[in-house]
Each structure stands twice: as structure tokens, then as C-alpha cells.
């Protein structure tokens, strides 16, 4: 278990509305988790709390058995968490290769950096030709793969994906979910996906539902062969 949420309550300070009510769930590495909920159900809020972008009203979030409140949040977000939120922070007029270069500045020689980025993009199905095209010219499915590569580039232990599938066709969705599942298993990562679409159900290892602030277990996906 890499992440544990215990009795999480989140209440908006401005309007005193409770969005998350006594949420408890454990997450393990190597698995993909899906959280279903209608718009406004609190899915994005839940991910923001896990990402250390906001703080709980009450309850405890444990990362590797350490209280998140005691950790350096900036370091936690930089080293442990990869995120893909609804408003993607991606430069559509840049290539996938340039985007990865911009989001991971360091002193490594450029040739070595490019080789590293090409390999990262290859893992999600983006070859060198696609890597050098502007992101806005890529198919929607390939854009999603670039977003995945960006979220995973710093080798985070946990990847959070918020409503990434809305504009995908059924076939593209299956392909992207397959990449996500294989990545989680092969790289021993914990991936948490929130969505309002039941179409993600078959691509996750555990499916949960968020409704009225309550998080409820729906099912394990036996088809993924982990049970």
C-alpha cells in the first residue's frame, strides 16, 4: 500500500458545502483505480487532495505510511506525483519532444535528454515521427499519450488522471486504457483515474463510485488477471 485515505472530509470554506464525507480508501502500486462520479461529485477535489494541492478539513492522507501534512508538499508533487487534470498544461503549438524538454529542465546533454524523451514517448506509443509533430496536429488519442508521457516523465510513484477520456472514441479509449494498465503493471505504479464515463470500467483493476460525498466500492476487474 502506497497511499491511504482515512475518514477524509472536505468542506468548502466559502459556502460550507461538504464535498467529501468520510472517504476511506487504500491504493497499492501496480494497480489502476477508477473513480466514477457525476460532474460536481468531488472527483477533482479528491485528486487535488491526493496531489497535495489542497488540504483536508479532517481525516488523514498517508503516503508510504507518512502523514501528508508532515511532508514537503513541493517536493512531494515534484518527485512522487504525476498529474493530468481537465485543463491540460500542454503547449499545443509545440512538439511532444519540445514539451517534455520544457517541463524537465536540467543540465544533462541535449542529445542524451532527447534519447530519454524519445524512449518515454515510445512507451506510450509515440514514435519519433509523431514526437516531432506539433501536438495540435496529432490525433486525440495520440495527444492523450503525450499527456501521459508528460505526467510520467519524472518517474512518479502515483499518477492522477482527471477526466482524460471525454473526447476519445471507444476504440481510442480502449487503446489508451491498455497503455495505462500495462504501464502501471510493468513499472509498478499506482494510477488513479476519475471519470463520469463507465467506459473506463474494464480498463481498471478496482472501480469505485463517488456520490453525495460518499465513496463506495463497485467491483474488482477479474479480467485483468490479478485476482
VENHU-V730845 format. One record per residue. OMEGA is omega in whole degrees, -180 to 180 (none if undefined). Layout:
omega
OMEGA
OMEGA
This chain:
omega
-179
-176
-180
174
-176
175
-177
172
175
180
177
-177
-175
-175
177
177
179
-177
178
-172
175
-179
179
-180
176
179
179
177
179
-177
174
-179
176
177
-179
176
178
175
-179
-178
-180
-177
-180
177
179
179
179
177
179
-179
-179
-180
178
-178
-178
173
173
-176
-174
171
180
173
-175
175
176
179
-178
-179
-177
-176
172
-173
179
179
178
-179
-178
-170
-170
-171
169
-175
169
-180
-174
177
-174
177
-177
-179
-174
180
178
175
177
-180
179
-180
179
176
-177
-175
179
-180
170
-172
-178
179
-173
-180
179
179
-179
177
179
-179
177
-180
178
179
178
-179
-180
173
179
-180
-175
-180
179
-178
-178
172
175
-175
-178
180
179
174
180
180
180
173
178
-180
176
178
179
-180
179
-180
-174
-169
-180
177
180
177
-178
176
-179
-176
-175
176
-177
-166
-170
-174
-177
171
-179
-180
179
179
180
-180
-180
179
178
176
-180
-178
-180
179
-179
-177
-176
-177
179
-180
173
-180
-179
-178
172
-178
171
-177
177
-179
180
-168
-175
-178
-178
178
176
180
180
178
178
-176
180
-180
-178
177
-176
177
179
-179
165
178
-178
-177
-180
170
-178
179
none
